[in-house]
Amino acid sequence: MSDILRSRLREIVRETYEGALPGEGTEYLDHASGIWNTLRPLSAERASARPGGHPSIAAHARHMAFHLRVSAEWVAGIRMKRDWPASFEPQTVDDAGWQAVLRDLDEARTAYLAAMTALPAAHGELVHAPRWLDARPRSFAGNPGLLAPA
């Protein structure tokens, strides 16, 4: 992975979790937002709520951690069938369980960043890209050499 792409990835993931840096612009979030500013103030009871029977916030946080770990494993060459629906379970947490979910999410974020930033450069192209990068976002349409298909 090129140093520029590595730097941008780190910044986007940082902003996703921590929000914008004071006095600076943002990549895509409002200044006061970010995953931690959204999740950390929640009680276990609120994180376990299932309005309308939809998955709880705790379940979504578990799923986010699962997805980050699977993505890190994928770029490392570990590709196996996964139980994606089970990644949302259990739906409810107590106080200690909610704190454990938040720690797990942070550890998964760290593992994901380590895996992605350790990717080698191959003529300036990203190699062993996760499948979701195969469908290039419009922002890469004008620069097809930025991301190489897996």
HELIX and SHEET records of a PDB file:
HELIX    1   1 ASP A    3  GLU A   18  1                                  16    
HELIX    2   2 ILE A   35  LEU A   39  1                                   5    
HELIX    3   3 ALA A   44  SER A   48  1                                   5    
HELIX    4   4 PRO A   51  GLY A   53  5                                   3    
HELIX    5   5 ILE A   57  VAL A   75  1                                  19    
HELIX    6   6 PRO A   85  PHE A   88  5                                   4    
HELIX    7   7 ASP A   95  THR A  117  1                                  23    
HELIX    8   8 ARG A  131  LEU A  133  5                                   3    
HELIX    9   9 ARG A  138  PHE A  140  5                                   3    
SHEET    1   A 2 ALA A 121  ALA A 122  0                                        
SHEET    2   A 2 GLU A 125  LEU A 126 -1                                        
END                                                                             
